[in-house]
Amino acid sequence: MKKLILLVIASMGITLVAFSQSQAVAVDSSKFSAYWWHSKDMYDHLPDIRNEIVFLGNSITDGAEWFELLGNKKCINRGISADITEGILFRLDAVTKLQPKKLFIMIGVNDLSRNMTPDEVAANYRQILERVRTESPRTKVYVQSVLPVNPATGMAKNHTNKTPQIMELNGKLKELAAEFGHTYIDLFAVMADADNHLPRSHSVDGLHLTYRAYKAWTDAIRPYVK
């Protein structure tokens, strides 16, 4: 019944309000798919395994098997395909209530694909970091850069034509990380080729990642996952 209600809500485009520990967060439900709502419902109800290492983001995070890649049973996936910063804000309670040991965030490319400006995305990102600081103050936060894309594939065109905006946003995320005292991980530099694009070996569609890309990612963050 709960899943049916979520499907109806998603189809009706209702504006919902969730009350976090610090503030009310409104969201236009029409922005999110049935898969998003199903995933949110799952994450709202999964048990707390304590001292989690949470990976939070969109499909790029959702697509990884973090436990297998990193060999750490505490790694849990809280990515949802097509998510945006607004969606993260709406479902952040399901993360902060865990009081995770560590939180790795990657979000923003879908916002840019919807023609939000880097400043607008960074403003939402600031709210995410403020919420985590208030609601889970002992959590160690890692701000991961948005990854490069590759327009040469001719796919995911609303995403893969955003290299300048991605680079501008990453500069703002680096500044935010420094302001909040968090670690910034420049995965853009890890992944990008000489043209600041995602190599063909790392993606079929220029956006989503192959195993080789995830291997590069996990190799870069492994020192922080302990």
N, C-alpha and C positions, 0 to 999 in steps of 0.2 A: 504493500500500500504506500509506504514512504517513497519508493522509487517512482510509482505512478504519479504521486503528488508532485515530485520534482520535475517529471516530464511535463506535466500540465503547466507548472509555473514557468518552466523554460520556454514553452511554446507561447505563453500569453504575454511575455515581455513585461512582467510585473517588476516594479521597483521594490526591492526588499531591503530591510534594515537589520543588520546584526549588531548586537551590543557587545563590544569587547570590554576588557577590564578598564580601558581608558577612554573609549569614545564610541559613538555610534557610527557605523560604516554603511552607507547606502550603496546599492548596486543595481544597475539595470539588468535584469535577468536575461533579456533578449541578446545580450552580448556573449552568452555562454551556451555551449552545446549540451546535449543530453549527457555526453561522455564526461564533460566537466562536472555536471551536477552529480552524476553517479560517483565520480572519483572523490568529490568533496564529501559526499555522504559516507563513503568508505573511510576517508581520513578522519572524519569527525568521530568515528566509533572504534577505530582500531585501538588495542590496548597499549599502555605505556610500558615499554621494555626497559626504561630508565637509562640515563646516560647516552641517549641516542646521538648519532651523528646524522643530521638531517640534510638532505639535498632538496632544495626548494626551487621550483622554476616552471618552465613550460615543456613543450614536447622534447626539447633537446635534453633536458634533465630526465623527463619521463621515459625516454628511450633507452636509458642505461640500466644495466644490472649492477648496481653499486656494490652489493655484497660480494658478488663473484669477481668483479673487476679489482676491488681493493682488498679482498680477503679479510673483511672485518664485519662480523655479525651485527655490530651496532649501527652500520650504515643503513638508513632507510630512505626510500624514495618518496618525495612529496611533490613531484612534478606532475603537471596536468597539461596535456596537449592543448595548444592554442591559448594558453593563459597569458594574461597581461598584468601589469602592476596593480590595476584596480581589482582584479580577481585575487591576487595575492593578499591585498589588504582585507578583502571580504572573508577569506578563509584562514587568515593568519592565526586566529585563536587555536585552531587545531594543532598548530606547531608550538606556539608559546605555552600552551597548557602542559606540554610535555616537559618543559624546562630542559631542553636538550643541552647536551654538553657542548656541541658544536653545530653551527648552521652555515651551510654553503649555499649562497644565493646566486642564481643567474636568471635575470629577467630583463625584458626591454625590447627585444627584436620585434615581437608581435605588436607592441605599442607603436613602434616606428612604422611598421607595415600599414597601420591604420592612420598614418600621417600625423601622429602626435609629434611634437617637436622634442628634441633632446632636453630642453628646459622643462617641458611638461612631464616627461618621463622621470627626470631627476627629482622633480617635486614630489611625485608619488613615491619614488624610491626613498626619499627622505622620511616620508611618513612611515614606511615599512621599518626603517632603522629606528625611528623614534619609538614605535610600538614595541619592537623587540627589546629595546633598552628598558622600557617601562615594565613590560609584562614578563620578561625572562632575563633579568639583568646579569645573571651569571653565565649566560650563553656566550661562547666565543664565536664571533661572526666573521665569516670570510666573504668579502664582496668579490665575486668573479666577474671579469669583464664580459661584455657581449662578444660573441665569437664573430669572426669574419664570415662573409658570404661569397658566393661566386655567381655573377650574372651570366657567365658564358654558357651555363646549362640551359638557359631559356625557360627555366621552371621557377616556381615560387617567386614570380616577378615583383610582387609588392614588397617582398623581403630582400631579394638579392640585388635590388637597385639602391640600397640604402647604405653603402659603404661610408660615405662622408658623415652621415648622421650617426652611424654606429661609432665611428672614431670620435666624434664630438661627444656623444653620450659617455663613452668610456672615460674621457677626460674628466667629466663631471662626476662619474662614479668613483674615480680615484680620489678626487677631492673630498667627496662625501666620506669615503672610508677613512681618510686621514682625520677629518673633522670628528668622527665618532670614535676614533681610536681602534678601528678594525683593520684587519689585514686585507690588502687589495691584491688579487691574483690576476696578472695580466695574461689571460689565456689567448687573447687576440694575437699577442706577439708569439705565443707558442705555436699557434695554428697557421698564421698568415704566410703567404708566399711573398715574393718580391713586389707583387702588385697589390698587396694588402687584401688578397682574396683567399678564400678557402680552397686548398688544392683539390683537384679532382679525385685524388686518392682518399680524401677525407669525407667526400660527400657525393651522392648520386645526383641530388636535385639542387645542390648549391647552398643548402640550408641545414638539412638533417645529416646526422653523422654516421659514418661507417665505424667498424670496430677499430680501425687504425687511428681514427680521430679520438675515439674514447680512450684508447691506450695512451695517446699523447696527453690527453687531459688528466687521466688518473696518475700518470707518471709525474706530472707537474704538481699535483696536489698531495701526492702520497706523503711527503714530509709533514703535512699539516694534519693528516688523518692518523691519529695515534690513539 
